[in-house]
Amino acid sequence: MKIVVNGGTGLIGSKTVLILRQGGHEVIAASPRSGVNSITGEGLNQAMAGAQVVIDLANSPSFEDKAVLEFFETSTRNLRAVEVVARVRHHVALSIVGADRTPDNGYFRAKVVQEKQIVASSIPYTIVRSTQFLEFLGAIADSGADANVVRIAPGLFQPIAADDVAAIVAEVALAPPRNGIVEIAGPERAPFNEFVVRYLKAVDDPREVVSDPEARYFGGRVEEHSLVPLGEARLGRIGFDEWLRRSQAAA
């Protein structure tokens, strides 16, 4: 099967491409550096010719509200147009658990717009909504830092390892389209601030973590269930301790 992975050189994309190639599929790792650009349209027609599945894992280079919205609107519109011509049979996109419940976060708003574009298309689809990645815990801590104090909201958190995300995305891509949403999360659920405490302790970061209900998550207010699945979700296999062990071994 020919599969195009838009954003195929990123954190999740590179892992997904490897899994699919190991399964014997013809996989195009599409990205601007490979001459395939979903914003300008460069190389899209050639990449998608004969493709049965397109997996969209591309991410905006800017997280500024207007820029990220324009990125996902333009990229998704261009992909849809070429997919129709190429008669793609399944469009898979990675989104975020809770994106539709955090309207004051500009990135989340942009992902909701992307989802709506996908649903409105004639191409059969599956949207995979994931919780935040364990790989982002360091950046999350930094985003809430004020000198030697890290302020984190106490809402629930259920982060997932990138390896689990890639494995599930690859599996979903090879299955029939759901024409709906699949939610995925890590195997452990705990208050957000507790995960950050565990991470900083593990990497010998001396900063103090303070549980602050008013702390923002990249601009968005976090309620108790803002960032975790509300209903049924598929859980990854890699918990925090195992992920940390693998990360430190690979460093």
N, C-alpha and C positions, 0 to 999 in steps of 0.2 A: 504494500500500500504506500502511496506517496502522501507524505504529510509535510505541511509547511508550518514551522514554528516561528511566528513573528516575535522578535525578542529572544531569539534562540541562543544568544551568547551571554545572557544575563544569569543571575543567581539560579532562578528556577528553570529558565530556558535551557541552559547548558546541561543541566542534570536530566531534563526531560528528553532532550535530543539524544543523549547517550543511552538512556533506557530504550527508546524506540529503535535506535540503530542496532542495539544488541538483540532486539526482537526481530531483526531482519527487514525492517521497513526502510524505504527510501525517504530520508528526512532532509529537508532544506532548513538550515539554521539561518533564518532571515534576520538581517539587521543592517543598518546603514553601512557598517564597515564591510559587509559582504555584498554591498551593492543593491540591497533591497530596502526601500525606505517607504514605510506606510504613510508618512506625512507628505512627501513630495510625489509619491506614486512610482518613483524610480524602481525598475526591476520587478514590480509586482506581477505584471502579466506573465513574464517569463517564469517566475518562481512558481506561480499557481497553475500553470498549464498542466493538466492531467492530475492535479491534486484532488484527493478525495476528502481530506480533512485539513482544516486550518486551526491551529492553536494560537491564540493571541495572548502573549505574555509580555508584550512591550510596555515600557513604563516611561512616563514623562521625565525629561531631563531637568525640568523645573517643577517645584512644588508650589509655586505662587498660584493663587486661586485662578486667575484668568488664564494663565499659561497652561495649567494642567487641564482645565476644562477644554481649551482649544485643542490640546494634544489628543485627548481621547475622542472628542467629537470628530476631528479630521481623520485620525487614524482609522477609527471604526467605519466611518463613511467610505473611505477609500478601499478598505478591505472588503466591505459588503459589495461594492460595485464590481470589483474584479471577481469575487467569488460567484456572483450570479452568472457572469460570462463563462467562467471556468466550470460551472456546474458542480461546485463543491457540495458535498453531501452532509458535512457536519462542521459547525463552527463551535469551538470551545474557547471560552474566555475565563481568565482568572480575575475574581473580584474579591470583595472584603466582607466578612461577617459583620453585620451591624452598619453597613454603609448607609442603609436607608433609615437608620435610627439616630444618626449623628449629623443633622443638617447644618451645624455651624462649623463643620470641618470641610474646607474647600475641596480637598482631595477626595473625600468620601462622596461629596456631591457630584463630582466629576465621574466617579465610578458608577453612580446611579444613572447618570445620563448615558454612559456607555451601555449599561445593561438594557436600558429602554430602547436604544438603537438596535441592539441585537435582537430583542424580542420582536421589534417591528419589521425586521427583515424577513424575506421569504426563505432564507437558509435555515434548515433545521439546526438546533443549537443545544448546548449545555453550558450553563454558567456555574463555575465552581467558586463558591464563596469561602474564603479561607480566613481563619483567625490570623493574628500577627505572627511573624516568624520568630523563632528563638534567636536567629542570627541578628535580629534587630535590637536585642535587649540593650546592648551597649549604646546604640544611638538613642534609644528611648530614655535611658538614664541621663545621657548628655542633654537631651531636650528639656529635661525637668531640673537641670542643675542651676544652682545659684551659689557660686563659690564652692564651699565644701558640703553643701546641703542639696539633696535631690528630692524634690517635691513630686510625689506620685499620688494619683487618685486611688482610693481603696476599692474601686469597682472590681468585679471579677475579671480574670484574665485566663486564657487557655491557649498559650502559644504552641505553635507546631513547627517541627523541624523542616527545613527546606527539602531534605531528602524524602520525607513523607509527602510533602506537597507535590513534588515532581512525580513520584510513583503513582499517586492518585490521579493526577492530571493525565498521565500517559494511559492509565487504565480507562479513564473516562473517554479519552479520545478514540480508543479502539472499540468502545461499546456503542450501541445504537444511541442516537441523540435523545436526550430526555425532554427537550423542549421545556425546560424548567431549570430549577436551581438545585445544586448539591452543596450542602454545607460541610466543611471539614474543620477539624480542630485537633489540638494536641491531646494526649491522654490524661493530662493533669490540669485541674482547675483550682485556682486559689486567688486571693486578693492580688491585684496588680502590684501593689507595693512589695508584697512578699516575694514575688518572682525577682523583682529588681534587687532586693536585699540579697537573695541567694546568688544572683549573678555577680554582684559587686564583691561579695565575700569570696566567691570562687576565683575571681581574677585579682584578688588582693588590692581592691580599690577601697581606700579608707573613707570615702565619702559617706555621710550619714543620710539614710533614707527616711523622709518624713511623710507619713500618711496625711494627705491634704485633700479633702473633698472638693476644694475649689481649684485644684491643679488641673491644667488643661492638657489634653493629649493632641499635640500638633494643632492647637487652636480650638479643639472641640472639647466640650464638657463631657465628662465620663460619668454616666450613671451606673448603678450596680450591674446591669446586664447589657450595657452598651456594646461590649466587645466580645461577647460569647454567644453561641447559638442558643436560641430560645426553644427550639424543638429538636427533632432528630438530626443528628450529625454523624458523619463518618469520622472515626478517631484514628489519628496516626499511631504508630507503634513506638516511636522514640520519645522517651520522657526526658526531662531536663538533665538528669544526671548522666544518662547515656549520651545525650547530645553533647554535653560538656566534655565528656571523656573523648568522644570522637573529634571534637573541635581542637582540643589540646594536643591530641596525638597527631593531627594534621598540620599543626602550626610549626 
